[in-house]
Amino acid sequence: MAPVAASFGTLPTLDQVPDALTSYDPRAYDSLPSLGSAFEKFQQSNALTTVMGPIRDLFLRYNVNKDLGIALLHKHFPILPKHRLVDSRNMSAPWDMSHGTNAIAHKYDGVVWPRSFRLNERLFVPYEFGFSDAEFPSLRNQDFLVELSLLLHERKLDKVLGIRVLDQHNSDLPVEVTEGNVNMMIRRGTVPDEELIPAPWVFGYEDEACHCKEFCRVDKGNHVEKNHSCG
């Protein structure tokens, strides 16, 4: 996977960044585990203790908790290499981005920009995206990102946890469900809590955990891993 320039510094505009430093590799998303497998590894690693301990402390110490959260690395459903999972208005779906591999790209008079990042070696690379018709957020604090990278590697959580930009975070819609190849954010209580798996964590005076609903799609009697997986 090619590193994105945003990994350790301010995210510049398209005309300020060389293409080679902002390319998106589809394997960053495609190689993610299913939600069930990801959560199993999360539990085996006792990762919640690290999330609510040193990771939370790190976010608060650098005062990035209003802009960034920590996320369980998982794949919603398979997408084509020419597609990217793009979040817009509390819904995310595969967008055709076959016209280029820049991590930041123009479309529909707006900008498709990296929203979720995972570690590749010591660099954060994008695997999910957002869409804005004006300004878009960035990863800014180099010292924080370096320290988080070291912490995740030290705890062997670099393949388990990543970063999520919170620009579109809505605490009233903390549950993510999948219909076909579309993810939607809905309110808590609309599906049974026992079917939910915590995925992103948002830190503050009152910590929040958003959740994903896990289920299997069945096609002609066979499990088809196209939604938050069959495990």
VENFENKA-V391797 format. One record per residue. RES is the residue in three letters. PHI is phi in radians with two decimals (999 if undefined). NEAR is the number of other ideal C-beta (glycine too) atoms within 10 Angstrom. Layout:
# VENFENKA-V391797
res={RES RES}
phi={PHI PHI}
near={NEAR NEAR}
This chain:
# VENFENKA-V391797
res={MET ALA PRO VAL ALA ALA SER PHE GLY THR LEU PRO THR LEU ASP GLN VAL PRO ASP ALA LEU THR SER TYR ASP PRO ARG ALA TYR ASP SER LEU PRO SER LEU GLY SER ALA PHE GLU LYS PHE GLN GLN SER ASN ALA LEU THR THR VAL MET GLY PRO ILE ARG ASP LEU PHE LEU ARG TYR ASN VAL ASN LYS ASP LEU GLY ILE ALA LEU LEU HIS LYS HIS PHE PRO ILE LEU PRO LYS HIS ARG LEU VAL ASP SER ARG ASN MET SER ALA PRO TRP ASP MET SER HIS GLY THR ASN ALA ILE ALA HIS LYS TYR ASP GLY VAL VAL TRP PRO ARG SER PHE ARG LEU ASN GLU ARG LEU PHE VAL PRO TYR GLU PHE GLY PHE SER ASP ALA GLU PHE PRO SER LEU ARG ASN GLN ASP PHE LEU VAL GLU LEU SER LEU LEU LEU HIS GLU ARG LYS LEU ASP LYS VAL LEU GLY ILE ARG VAL LEU ASP GLN HIS ASN SER ASP LEU PRO VAL GLU VAL THR GLU GLY ASN VAL ASN MET MET ILE ARG ARG GLY THR VAL PRO ASP GLU GLU LEU ILE PRO ALA PRO TRP VAL PHE GLY TYR GLU ASP GLU ALA CYS HIS CYS LYS GLU PHE CYS ARG VAL ASP LYS GLY ASN HIS VAL GLU LYS ASN HIS SER CYS GLY}
phi={999 -1.44 -1.23 -1.74 -1.08 -1.21 -1.07 -2.35 2.83 -1.17 -1.42 -1.34 -1.37 -0.96 -1.39 -1.85 -2.08 -1.06 -0.95 -1.11 -1.61 -2.22 -1.34 -1.85 -1.80 -0.98 -1.15 -1.07 -1.58 -1.09 -1.50 -1.24 -1.39 -1.18 -1.05 -1.10 -1.14 -1.11 -1.22 -1.08 -1.18 -1.01 -1.21 -1.10 -1.49 0.91 -1.22 -1.06 -1.05 -1.25 -1.06 -1.50 -1.93 -1.10 -1.19 -1.01 -1.04 -1.14 -1.05 -1.27 -1.12 -1.57 1.00 -1.87 -1.19 -1.41 -1.86 -2.33 -2.27 -1.78 -2.30 -1.30 -1.30 -2.71 -1.84 -1.34 -2.90 -1.15 -2.29 -1.25 -1.01 -1.40 -1.73 -2.32 -1.43 -2.06 -1.72 -2.65 0.98 1.14 -2.42 -2.29 -2.70 -1.20 -1.91 -1.32 -2.14 -1.23 -1.39 -3.13 -2.02 -1.06 -1.13 -1.93 -2.49 -1.57 -2.80 0.91 1.03 -2.44 -2.24 -1.61 -2.32 -1.11 -2.03 -2.12 -2.25 -2.26 -1.46 -2.18 1.07 -1.89 -1.98 -1.50 -2.15 -1.38 -2.33 -2.36 -2.32 -2.13 -2.29 -2.35 -1.68 -2.48 -1.27 -2.30 -1.32 -2.57 -1.57 -2.05 -1.64 -1.10 -1.09 -1.07 -1.13 -1.13 -1.18 -1.15 -1.02 -1.11 -1.15 -1.12 -1.16 -1.08 -1.57 1.03 -2.03 -1.20 -1.79 -1.94 -2.19 -2.42 -1.93 -2.22 -1.32 -1.79 -1.03 -1.89 -1.17 -2.19 -1.16 -1.41 -2.21 -1.64 -2.04 -1.85 -2.14 -2.10 -2.14 1.10 -1.94 -2.27 -1.74 -2.31 -1.64 -2.29 -1.36 -1.21 1.79 -1.39 -2.30 -1.04 -1.05 -1.19 -1.61 -1.74 -2.20 -1.12 -2.21 -1.62 -2.09 -2.06 -1.81 -3.13 -1.08 -2.14 -1.15 -2.14 -2.27 -1.38 -2.33 -2.04 -1.68 -1.74 -2.75 -1.93 -1.62 -1.93 -2.23 0.97 1.48 -1.89 -1.25 -2.10 -1.45 -2.19 -2.06 -1.11 1.51 -1.90 1.84}
near={18 16 20 26 20 27 23 18 13 12 21 14 10 14 5 10 17 8 12 10 15 23 17 24 19 17 13 24 24 13 15 20 18 20 26 18 15 23 23 14 17 21 10 9 16 11 21 14 11 20 23 15 11 15 22 17 12 17 24 13 11 15 10 20 20 12 17 25 23 26 22 25 25 23 21 24 20 13 18 12 13 13 17 25 20 20 22 17 9 15 13 26 18 18 20 11 20 10 10 13 16 18 27 23 19 12 14 10 7 15 19 24 23 28 25 23 25 24 23 19 10 14 18 23 23 29 27 24 26 20 19 15 10 7 10 20 18 17 24 14 17 12 9 19 24 13 15 25 19 12 17 23 14 11 19 11 22 20 17 24 25 27 28 22 26 17 16 17 18 11 11 9 16 20 20 23 20 21 9 10 16 14 22 15 19 15 11 14 8 10 15 8 9 5 13 19 19 16 24 22 22 20 21 12 6 7 12 14 18 23 18 24 19 20 15 17 16 10 9 5 5 9 12 13 15 17 23 27 24 18 14}
